[in-house]
């Protein structure tokens, strides 16, 4: 990831002479370099793919290999295994920059790099790391997280029906996973299944499933979505799928700790997608307001438009501060330290605020664009259609509020 003097173009206040540090003082010089380089790469390489991805639900098959060559895969994985060896803040910055220019691609990247690769690195044995990470970090393989089921969304653990029965040196998996980002194209699936149905949520184990090597897993359907089109999402069916015991991640029945920590870090990271989308919406709105004329004047002259732009900017900058801070806090969370305490509440708060602020920003952006924003093929319409997933995925807004409230009440009443 080469750095340079390229301005962070998504910020309408930045110009060719402004340094990134003057705009975003929360970041270190190295983190600024990551953001600038990722922004430039996404604008030049990913933005040209966005329209076709949206119109055709098309996936650019060679794009991940190019990302690996450029060093944008395995951001948090040490260089020993082929990664970039950077921190979670840097990973969030890449997600932000990618999502400014192609949010569908940004989502697939995050499902690979955070939900699969980062979790695998933190919990895998040394042998598993050396077996799986180099191909995932190079882009030869694409990763996904297989958790959600047709009848188990918000209650992913308690309502899980996928089972894993041990038979000698293999587990036999049976069940269905739904709404799996990257599912139709994944080479490596971080999959959760019940290994002891009598233990409820504490009878879940995690497995590394390779569809090409584990007979019995198939893509039942590729789903067509309202937003984030092109990011491949599907239903996966496991029918007597044989997975070697040495592909289990962590201990048997130890999946709940892996899962809960992974969800906290996912929420902290996915908030960055909201930030990138909102930044791009503001940039497009400023440009449109300057160029669109009504009553003989640019609509930017009208105070109602100015007020909307100001509110959008305040929301984005507030969102940025919370997201960057929570990512920095998440860096110190131990491998099984999630699902409780400060990070549990803060990561939920980060994505809750980011998703709902993004929705307000996009609502104002479409209003500024007027009729042109209502047209399907417009960029602002494409951004607007991304709102709902980010209020639903990684735990709905309602679940996020419950997480925050329970942590607050638990802390209060235990004193």
N, C-alpha and C positions, 0 to 999 in steps of 0.2 A: 504494500500500500504506500505508494509514493505520496509525499506531501508537497504542497506548493503554495503559491500566493493566490490561488483561485478563491474569490469571495464566496461566502455562503449565500448563494443566490436566493434561497427560499426566504431569507429575511429581507423584507422590503426596505429596511433602514440601512442595510449594508451597501457599500459601494466599492469600487475597485481599490480605493485607498484605505479602506477600513480593515483593521486586523480582526481575526476571529476572537482574540482575547478581549478586545474592546466590546464585543457584542455579547459573548458568553463567558463571563469571568468565573463561572463555577468550574470550568474545565482546566486541566493542565495543558501545557503546550503540546505534549504528545497526543492527548485526547483531541485537541483542536485539529491536529494534523490528520488524525483518523477521520474525523467528521468531514473535513474539507476534501480529502481524497475520496471517501465513499460517496460524497455528494457529486463530485466530478464524474466518477465512474458511472454512477446511476444515471446521471443526466445524459451521458454520452452513449452508454451501452444498454441500459434498461428502459429508459423512457421511450425509445423508438419501438419497443415491443408491446407497450401498454395497450394501445388501441386494438391491435389484433387479438391480444389475450382476452380483452373484454368482449369484443364482438363475436369471437369464435370459440370461447372457452379453450383457447389454444395454449399449449405448453411448449416453450422453447427448449427442446431436449438437450441442446449442447450448452446451455447457459451455466449450469452448475459446474461443469468442467472448467469453463473460463473463469468462474469465480475462484475455484481452487487454485488455478494458475496465478491469479492476482493476489492471493492471500486472504480472501474474504470468507473462508470456511474454517471452522474450528477456531474461532476468534479467542475463546477462553481456554483452549487446549494447548499445553506446552509444545514447544517446537520439537521436542523429542518424538512426539507422535504425529508430527506433520502440521500442527496448528500454528496459530500466530502468537500464542503466549500472552495475550492481553487480558484486561479485566472486564467485568460485567458492564461497567459504564461504557467502555469502548464498544462492546457488543450492542448495547442500546443505541449508541450513536450510529452504528452501521444500519441498524433497523430503521432508525429515524430517517437517515439520508436515503436509503433505498425506497422507503415508503413515500417520500416526497415526490418521487418521479415514477414509481411503479409499485403501488401498495400491494397489488396481488402478488407480485414477485417477492416483495418484502415479507409477506405473510409466509410464503413457502420457505423462504430463507430462514425465518425465525423458527418454524416448525422443525426444520432440519437442525439448525445450529444450537438452538436453546433446548427445545423439548426433547430432542433425541441426543445429539452429540454431547452437549454440556452435561446432561444427566448421566449418560453412559460413562463419560470420563470420571465424574465424581464418585461413581459407585462401582465401577468395573474392577475386576482383578487385573493384575499386571498383564497376565496372558490375554485377557479379553481386550484390554486397551491396545495391545500390539496387533491383535487380530483384526479389530474393527476400525480403529480410529484413522489409520493412514488413508484408507480408501474413502472414508467419510470426509476427511479434511482436504483431500485432493479433488473431490467432486466426482470421482469414479462411481461412488455410491451415494444415494439420496436416502435420508433418514426421515422417520415419522414416529409419532407417539400414538399408539392404539389403546385408548382408554374408554371413550364414550361408547355407550351401547344404545340400541333403539329404545329401551325402556329405562335407561340409567344415564341421566344427564347431570342434573344438580346433585343427585344422590348416587354419584358414580361408584362409590365403594359399597354402600349398603345394598344397592339394587343390582350389583354386578352378577351376570349370569354365565359369563365365560368361565369355564373350569379348566384346570390343568391336573391331570391324574398321572402320578409317576408310575412308570413301568420300566423297571431295570435302569438302564442308563439314559432313558428318555422320559420326557413328559408328553402326554397326549392332550392337546388343547382342543376344546370344542366351544363354539359360541360365535357371536356376531359383534362387530364393532362398527359404529356409525359416525358419520361426519368427520372422517379422518383426513386431516390436511396432509397432502402428499401421499395418501394411501394408494391411489392408482399407479403411482410411479416409484414407490419406495422400494429400495433394496434391503433396508434394515428397519425393522419395526420394534420399537420399545413397547412391549405388550404386557398388559396386566391381566391376571386371571386368578380365580379362586383356587387355592390348593387345599383349603380346609373350609368347607362350607359351614361347618359348625362353629367357627370362630368369627363369623360375620366379617366386618371390615378388617379385622386382624388376621384373617386367613387368606390374604392376597399376596401373591408373589409377582415379581417382575421378570420378564424374559426378553432375550434378544432373538428375534425371529427373522430369519432370512428367507423370504418367499422362494427364492431360486433353489435353496438347499433344504427347505423344510416342506415336504409334501403335505398337502391338505389345507393350504391357505390360498384363497383366491379373491379377486376383486369382483364382488357381486354386481356393483353398478358404480358408475361415475356420476356424481350429483351435479346438476346444473343450478347455479346460485343466482341470487339477485345482485350481489356485490362480490368483490374479490374474485371476479371471473378470470379464469385462466390458472389461478392457483388450484391445483387438482385436489378435489375432495371426493371421498368415496365411502362405500360400505364394504367391509371386509368380512369374509366368512371363514371360520376355522372349523374344518371337519376332519377329526382324527389327525390333526396336524402334529407331527412328531418333532419335538424340539430337544436337542441333547441337553443333558443335565448341566454340562459345562457352559451352556448358554443362558443359564439362570443368572439374573443380576442380583447380587446380594444373597441373603439367606432365604430358605423356604419360609413362607408366611411373614417375611420381613418387608413386603412391598409397600406397606402403608407409610413408613417413614420416608422411603424414596419418593413416593407419589406426592405426599404433602409438601415436602421441601421443593420438589420440582414444580408444583403448582404455584407456590409463593414466588419462585424465581421467574416462572412463566408470566405471572401477572405483572411483576416489576418490569419485565422486558417488553411485553406486548403493549404496554402503555406508550412506548416509543413509537409504535406504528401510528397511534392516534396523533402524536405530536407531529410526525412527518406529514400526514394527510392534512392536518389543520394548517400547517405552515404553507403548504402548496395552495390551499384554498384561499388563504389571505393574500398570497402573492398574485394569484389570478384575479382576485377581487379588486386589488389596488390597480392593476393594469387595466381591467375592464372599466372601472370607475373613471379613470383618466381619459379613456378613449371613447366611451359611449356618450353621445351628446343627446340631450333632450331640452326642449325650449331654448335652443340656441346655445346651450352651455354644456360642458362636461358634467356628468352627474356627480363627479367628485366635488363640485362646487356646492352641492346641497348638503345642509347640515345633518339631515337624517341619514344620508349615506356616510358622512364623516363619523357620525356616532356609531354606526354599525361597525365600521372599520376599526374604530378605537376599542370597542368592546371585544372584537375578535382578537386584537393585539394583546389586550390585557389578559384575556383567557389563555392565550397561547403562552405568554411569558410566565404566568402563574403555574400553568401546567408543566412547563419546562423545569422550573425550580424544584417542584415536587418529584418529578420523574428522575432527574439527575441525582437528587439526594437519596431517594429510595434505592436506586441502583448501587450507589456507593455503600449504603448500609448492607445491602444484600451480599456484597462481596465478602463480608466477614461471617456469613452464616455457614455453619458446619454442614457436613454432608447429610446429616439427619436432623438438622436444627430447625427445620421449618414446621409449618402446621400449628404453630403456637407462638405466643409472645409478640414482641414488637414487629418483627418482620412480617408476621401473619397479618396483622392489622394494617401496617404501612403499605405492603404490596397491594392489598385489597383497596386501600384508599387511593393509591396512585392510579390504578387502572379505572376505578370507579370515577374519579374526578376527570381523568383524561378522556374517557369515553363520552361522558356526558357533556364536557366542555367542547369536545370535538363536534358533537351533535349540534350544539348551539352555534358554533362557528360555521359549520356547513349549512345550517338553516339560513343564517344571515348571508352567506356567500351566494346561495341560490336566489335569495330575494334580491340581492344586488344585481345579479345577472338577468333577472326577470325571465322572460319567455325563453331566451337562449339557454338558460340553466335548466329548463324543464325538458329540453330535447335530449333523448337518450345518448346520442353519440358525442355530446359535449363533454369536455374533460371535467367540468365542475359537476355534471350529473353523475359521471363515473365515480367521483369522489364521494358524492352524497350517498350513493348506494352502498357505500362501505360502512355506514354508521351502525346499522343494527348488529352486525356480527360482533363488533367490539363492545356492545352492550350485553352480549349473550355469551360469547366464547370465553373460556378460562374462568367460568363461574359468572352467572348473570349479575346484573347490577343489584338485584335483590339479595342474592347470596353474598355478594361483597359487603353489603350493609350489615347482614347478619354476622359475618366474620368480625367486622369492626366492633359492632355492639357487644358481641360475646366477649371479646378481649377486654373491652372497657369495663363491662360489668364484672367479669371474673377478677380483674385487678382490683376494682373498687371494693367488692364484697369480701375479698380475701385479706384485706388489711384490718 
